[in-house]
Amino acid sequence: MILIADSGSTKIAWCVVDHGKLVKQVFTCGMNALLLTEEEMQLRIATELASEVSEYPIDKVYYYGAGCVSEEVCANVRNAIAASINADQIEVYTDLLAAAHAVCDREPGIACILGTGSNSCVYDGKNITDNVSPLGYILGDEGSGAVLGKILVGDVLKNQLPQHLCDKFLEQYSLDRLTIIRRVYKEPQANRFLASVTRFLIENINEPSIHQLVYNSFKSFFVRNIANYKGYKEYKINFVGSIAFFYQDVLREVAADMGCTIGNIIQSPMDGLINYHRID
């Protein structure tokens, strides 16, 4: 049996899989491996996961996680898992490779994440061969929930949207100018707050100004990220994430205008990861 983990900063989905079939799924608190010590991760795994999977003979663990950006960090994660899970093999990868494995399987392509943040890479069917740095929602993360929310809030506060939409937004979320400024500049995790208001966009996507806002942000993602990859029009462009999934009509529209071919668009990578590791 194998154990697959899809780890974000908010939650981790752990799946026990036997010959490609899901045996058990467990959700635990998220971990950003870049921000936690090995001891902190070890404690979380021991208290939240170990007893849930102790009855299964796990041979291999595949952990895909936020913050797994260096060998040192990956080693910390491996050690934390090994302290509670007696597996012969523990492999730790980035969440971007999770996206690539999930949407491309073993075929070359461009894999993208469009969720709270955004990212992209060129994938050769086994490894990531090129990556344009996402830079976070202040300098980059084009097309992400955080950036869509940032643009939306800015347009509302600067009266760049029709007045009825500005009023509707502030009323729907019980917000005013001072509250928004406090949430963005004085409270932690402003990116999550900004991403949380993007539901307003999908609910009003038929409004021309809202459609244009989303279209422009996705086009910026293509221009500033995808178009930087050599021969990008020769690949299928694949996406993982809630933003990509729920706004896929606009995403496909932008791709067509950019001369790109869309491949798979999925909300979560786990089903694709189970399929990818079906032969293990």
Backbone hydrogen bonds, N-H to C=O, Kabsch-Sander energy under -0.5 kcal/mol:
donor,donor_aa,acceptor,acceptor_aa,energy
2,I,17,V,-2.7
3,L,60,K,-2.4
4,I,15,C,-2.6
5,A,62,Y,-2.9
6,D,13,A,-2.5
7,S,5,A,-0.6
7,S,64,Y,-3.3
8,G,6,D,-0.5
8,G,11,K,-2.3
12,I,28,T,-2.5
13,A,6,D,-2.1
14,W,12,I,-0.6
14,W,26,V,-3.3
15,C,4,I,-2.8
16,V,24,K,-3.1
17,V,2,I,-3.0
17,V,15,C,-0.6
18,D,21,K,-2.7
21,K,18,D,-1.4
23,V,16,V,-3.4
24,K,16,V,-1.3
26,V,14,W,-2.8
28,T,12,I,-2.1
30,G,10,T,-2.0
31,M,8,G,-1.7
33,A,31,M,-0.8
33,A,66,A,-2.0
35,L,32,N,-2.0
36,L,32,N,-1.0
41,M,37,T,-2.2
42,Q,38,E,-2.6
43,L,39,E,-2.2
44,R,40,E,-1.9
45,I,41,M,-2.5
46,A,42,Q,-2.4
47,T,43,L,-2.3
48,E,44,R,-2.6
49,L,45,I,-1.8
50,A,45,I,-2.2
52,E,49,L,-1.4
53,V,49,L,-1.1
53,V,50,A,-0.8
54,S,50,A,-0.8
56,Y,53,V,-1.8
58,I,56,Y,-1.5
59,D,1,M,-3.0
59,D,57,P,-0.6
60,K,1,M,-1.2
61,V,89,Q,-2.3
62,Y,3,L,-2.9
63,Y,61,V,-0.5
63,Y,91,E,-3.1
64,Y,5,A,-2.7
64,Y,62,Y,-0.6
65,G,63,Y,-0.5
65,G,93,Y,-2.5
66,A,7,S,-1.3
68,C,65,G,-1.4
69,V,67,G,-2.1
74,C,70,S,-2.5
75,A,71,E,-2.5
76,N,72,E,-1.7
77,V,73,V,-1.9
78,R,74,C,-2.6
79,N,75,A,-2.5
80,A,76,N,-2.1
81,I,77,V,-2.4
82,A,78,R,-2.8
83,A,79,N,-1.4
84,S,81,I,-1.8
85,I,81,I,-2.9
86,N,84,S,-0.6
87,A,85,I,-1.7
88,D,59,D,-1.2
89,Q,59,D,-1.7
91,E,61,V,-3.0
93,Y,63,Y,-3.1
95,D,65,G,-0.9
98,A,94,T,-1.3
99,A,95,D,-1.7
100,A,96,L,-2.0
101,H,97,L,-2.9
102,A,98,A,-2.4
103,V,99,A,-2.4
104,C,100,A,-2.3
105,D,100,A,-0.6
105,D,101,H,-1.0
107,E,104,C,-2.4
109,G,123,Y,-2.3
110,I,236,K,-2.4
111,A,109,G,-0.5
111,A,121,C,-1.9
112,C,238,N,-1.9
113,I,119,N,-2.5
114,L,240,V,-2.8
115,G,117,G,-3.0
119,N,113,I,-1.7
121,C,111,A,-1.7
122,V,130,D,-2.4
123,Y,109,G,-2.9
124,D,127,N,-2.4
129,T,122,V,-2.8
130,D,122,V,-1.1
133,S,131,N,-0.6
139,L,135,L,-0.8
140,G,136,G,-3.0
141,D,134,P,-2.0
144,S,141,D,-2.0
145,G,115,G,-3.7
146,A,116,T,-2.2
148,L,144,S,-2.7
149,G,145,G,-2.5
150,K,146,A,-2.1
151,I,147,V,-2.7
152,L,148,L,-2.5
153,V,149,G,-2.8
154,G,150,K,-2.3
155,D,151,I,-2.7
156,V,152,L,-2.2
157,L,153,V,-2.6
158,K,154,G,-1.7
159,N,156,V,-1.2
160,Q,155,D,-3.3
161,L,155,D,-0.8
165,L,162,P,-1.1
166,C,162,P,-1.9
167,D,163,Q,-2.7
168,K,164,H,-1.9
169,F,165,L,-2.5
170,L,166,C,-2.2
171,E,167,D,-2.1
172,Q,168,K,-2.6
173,Y,169,F,-2.0
174,S,171,E,-0.8
175,L,170,L,-2.3
180,I,176,D,-2.4
181,I,177,R,-2.3
182,R,178,L,-2.3
183,R,179,T,-2.6
184,V,180,I,-2.2
185,Y,181,I,-2.7
186,K,182,R,-2.1
187,E,182,R,-1.3
192,R,189,Q,-0.5
193,F,189,Q,-1.6
194,L,190,A,-2.7
195,A,191,N,-2.3
196,S,192,R,-1.9
197,V,193,F,-0.7
197,V,194,L,-0.9
198,T,195,A,-1.5
199,R,196,S,-0.5
200,F,197,V,-1.5
201,L,198,T,-1.2
202,I,198,T,-1.3
203,E,199,R,-2.1
204,N,200,F,-1.0
204,N,201,L,-0.5
205,I,202,I,-0.9
207,E,204,N,-2.1
210,I,207,E,-0.5
211,H,207,E,-2.7
212,Q,208,P,-2.2
213,L,209,S,-1.7
214,V,210,I,-2.3
215,Y,211,H,-2.7
216,N,212,Q,-2.7
217,S,213,L,-1.8
218,F,214,V,-2.4
219,K,215,Y,-2.6
220,S,216,N,-2.1
221,F,217,S,-1.6
222,F,218,F,-2.1
223,V,219,K,-3.0
224,R,220,S,-2.7
225,N,221,F,-1.3
226,I,221,F,-1.1
227,A,222,F,-3.1
228,N,225,N,-1.5
229,Y,226,I,-2.0
232,Y,229,Y,-1.6
234,E,231,G,-2.1
235,Y,232,Y,-1.2
237,I,261,T,-3.2
238,N,110,I,-3.1
238,N,236,K,-0.6
239,F,264,N,-3.1
240,V,112,C,-2.0
241,G,266,I,-1.7
243,I,114,L,-1.0
244,A,114,L,-1.5
245,F,241,G,-2.4
246,F,242,S,-2.8
247,Y,243,I,-1.8
248,Q,245,F,-0.9
250,V,247,Y,-0.6
251,L,247,Y,-2.2
252,R,248,Q,-2.6
253,E,249,D,-1.5
254,V,250,V,-2.4
255,A,251,L,-2.4
256,A,252,R,-2.3
257,D,253,E,-2.0
258,M,254,V,-1.7
259,G,256,A,-1.2
260,C,255,A,-3.1
261,T,235,Y,-0.7
262,I,260,C,-0.5
263,G,237,I,-2.8
266,I,239,F,-2.4
273,L,269,P,-2.3
274,I,270,M,-2.7
275,N,271,D,-2.1
276,Y,272,G,-2.4
277,H,273,L,-2.2
278,R,275,N,-1.4
280,D,277,H,-1.6
